[in-house]
Amino acid sequence: MTTKPLRSHTAAFDELAADYDASFSDTRLGRWLRDQVWRHLEHSLPETGRIAEIGCGTGEDAVHLAQRGYRVVATDVSERMLEIARAKALKSGCAERIEFRRLPLDELGSGLHGESFDGVVSNFGVFNCASSMQQLALDLASIMKPGAPLTCVVMGRYVPWEWGWFLVRLDGRKAFRRLSRSGTSWRGIRIRYPTPNGLAQSFGDYFDGVSASALGVFLPPSYAAGWINRSPRAFRLLSGLERMAHRFEPLATLADHFILQARRAPRGCNA
């Protein structure tokens, strides 16, 4: 089961681990975006239960959930990410509520076979690394209780911010890299960019009540956010517009990321 794609996935995210929090999680933009996702989780997750986090990275979301009383199984392909996450959980005093596991995304179904969760969470583009969205939907459905909520944050396909940012720099290749339906290569990994409607269709056989919210229509992508992290006034203006964008589901199609929420359909209907 240890294949060349697995090694490249592991290496790619191992290389990001040491600087991930400083370059994103601990920035003004990163904190604000994550807080919006947590607001969604407050409304969707049950009051208690066992939650699976797919692609936990450095553990920000796993720790947040554990501190609120959930039991968390947090998976990631990168051992270096997991090392940071474990240390963070210990420092936060909630390590006994989190079980960290090294597990590639495309081995989710076999790696968690026979387990059952009250909800599944995946933040900031993990699902974009899946080789098949249909298989991912099946794998998720196989580990979720009927009616359990799914909340995932996915990188979108149509991003005007990205077009403008790179076209001004005369880099058309990067400006339109997300438009290819076959995805694009990043650090040896094939990254795919579904639309909210496309992902809803892929998940439709196993999930009900699929909805999407924009995350990054007015606020820039993280690679273009240096200036806004240094400008509180600009940040207040754009984040206010961003809150308004959350109310209009069609804008999710034009966002850097979108928050997709759904519930596991009754097994008798779709499994």
N, C-alpha and C positions, 0 to 999 in steps of 0.2 A: 504493500500500500504506500510505501515511501517512494514517490515518483519525483521526476525532475520539476514539474509544476509546483509540487508541495515545497521543495527546497527553495525555489525562487520566491514563492509567497513568503516563506519564513524569513529569508534573507532580506527581502524588501522591507518588511515591517520591523525586523530587528534593527535595521539601520535607522529607522525613524524614532525608535523608542526613547532614546536618551533626551532628545530635544522636543518631543511631541508636546509636553505640557507647556514648556516655555514658549514655543512657537504658536500654540493654539489654545490649549485648555486654560492657561492662566492669562490670556490676553483679554482686553475689554470685549472684543467681538466674540471670542470663544466662550467666555462666561455667559454673555447675553444669549447666544444661540442655544447653549445647553440648557439655560434656564427656561427657555420657551418649550423645549422638549419635555423637561420635568413638569411643566404646567399641564401638558397633555397627559402625562403619565398619572398625575394626581386624579384626573377625571376618568381615566380608562381602566386602571388596574383595580383589582379587588382590594378590600381593606387589609387582608392578610393573604399569605400563600407562598408558593414556591415559584420563583421566576427564573427563566433562562435568559441570560444576556448573551447574544451572539456577537462575537467580535468586541470584547470588553476593552481592548487597548490598555491604557494605563490605570483603569479601574475607577474612573470618576463616577460613572453611573452605577456600578456595582456597589460602591461604598455608599452612595446616596440612597440606594434602595435598601441596603442592609441597615443603615441608620434609621430607617423608617419602619423597621420590623420585618421586612421580607427575608425569606431564605433564598439565596441567590446561587445559581450555578452559572459561573461566568467563564465563557470559552474564548480562546483566541489562538491563532496559528503561531504567534510569535512568543517564544519563551522569554525574550527580553522584556516585552510588554508585560507579560505575566509576572515577572520578577518585580517590576515597579508597582504593579497592581497589588501584589501580596504585601509589599512593604507599606503601601498606602493604607491597606486595610488594617494592618497591625497598628500603625500609628493612629488610626481613627478609632480603634477600639471595637471594631466590628468583624474581625477576621473569623470568629467562630460561626458567623452567619453566611459566609461566602465560601463556596468551593470553586477553586480555580482549576480549569482543565485546558490543556493544550489540545486543540481540535480544529482541523481545517474545515472551512465552510462547506466544501463539497463532500465531506464525510459526516455531516451533521446527523443524517438519518441513522447511519450505523453506529456512530459514536454515542448517541443518546437513545439508542433503541431500547424500548421497554420502559422508558421513563415518561412521566406525565407532569405537565406544568400548568399552573394557573394563569400564566401570561408569558409572553415572549417580547423582549426588547432588543433592538439593534440600532445603534446610533452612527451617524456620520459616514455613510457610504460603504458599509461592510457588504451589503447585498449587491453592490455593483461589481463585486469580485466573483459572483456566482457564475459558473459556466452555463447553467440552465435555470431560468426563473421558474419554469414549470416543475422541475425536480426539486428546487428549493421550496416551493409551495407545498409539495407532497411531503417533504422531510419535516417541515414545520408542523403541518397538520398532524403528522404521526406522533408528535410529542406533546400536543396540546389537548387539554380537556375541551369538550364541546362548550362553546360560549366563551372560552378564554380569549382575552384581547391580545392582539398583535400591534405593536407600535414600532415602526422602522423609519429611519431617516435615510433617504436615498438621494444620490446625486442625479439631477435632472439632465435632460438632453438639450433643451433650448434655453440658453442663458445669455440674454442681451448684455449683461455686465461683462461676461467673458469675451463676447464678440468685440465690444468697444475697447476693452483693455488691451487686447492683443492687436487689433487692427491699427490702433494709434501707434503701436510699436512695429507696424509693418510685418506682423507675423500671422499671416492668414492660416497657416497650418494649425497653430494652437488655437486660434480664434474659433475654428469650426470643427475641432477634433471630436466633439461629442456627437456630431450629426451622423456619423457612420453607424449603421445598425449593427455592424459586426464589432463595434467598440474600437478601442484604441489601446496601444501597448504602453504600459507604465512600469518601469523597473522590471521588465520581463513578465509582467502580469497582464492579462487581457481584461480591461475594464469596460463594462457595458453601461450604457446610459438609457434606461427605460423612461418612457413618459408615465405620468400618473395613470392614464387610461390603459396603457400597455401593461403596466404592472398589475392593475386591477383585473385585467383579463387573464393574466397568467395565474393569479391567485383565486379566480372566481369559482373554480370547482370545489374549493375547500374552505373559503371564507365568505362571510356575509358582511353587509354594512360597510363596504370599503369606502373610505373618504380620504381626501388629501388636503394638506394645508401648505402654503408657501413658507419657505425658510431661506431667505436670501434673494428677494426681488430687488429691494432698494439698498440693502446693505451689501457690500462687495464680498466676493469670495476671499478666503483667508489669505491667499497669495497676493491679493491686491489691497490688503487692509492695513498696511503699515501706517499710512497717513491718517486713517480714521481712528486707529488705536491711540494716536497722538493728539486727536482733536475732539475733546468732549462735546463741543458745540455741534459739530457736524454729526457726531455719533447720536446725540439726542434727537436731531432732526430726522435722520434716516431711520433710526430705530422706531420713532413714532410712526413714520410711514409704513414701516415693516409690520407693526402691530395691526394697522388697518388692513394690510394685505392678507393677514391671516383669515379675515372674515370672508374673503372671496375665493372660493375653491378654484375657479379657472386660472387664477394667477399662479397656482402651484406648477403649472406647465412652464412658466417662465422663470422659475427660481433656481438658484444654484443647488439647493437641496429642497426636497419636499418631505413632509411628515405624512406617511401613510398609516392609517389605522383601520383595523378590521377585527372581526371576531370569528373564531373557529366555528364553522357550520356544524350542525348536528351530524354525527358520524353516519347515521342511517341515510342521510340525504346525499352526501357527497363522497364519502370514503369508498 
